[in-house]
């Protein structure tokens, strides 16, 4: 299990936690005194946490592609010798 596995795992967890935190924040801010500000805070919590999870998935994909290119480069260098 490499770093890409853990990045994907924690990225997926961040997406789920972000959705739950955004819904929970919106629910906590709902009420007679709740307004647009509470909704904006909930949306920003959701967007920030979910975007961190998506970035973690992106980093894992980039690392996998770099690893594949490195292996292909090693094979082509080994064939010429």
KABELRA-V532181 format. One line per field, one symbol per residue. psi: psi as a letter, one per 30 degrees, with the letter a starting at -180 (. if undefined). A space follows every 50 residues. Layout:
psi: ???
This chain:
psi: jaeeeeeeefeeeeeeeeeeeeeeeeeefkaefkaeeeeeeeeeeeeeee eeeeeeeeeeeeeeeeeeeeeeeeeeefff.
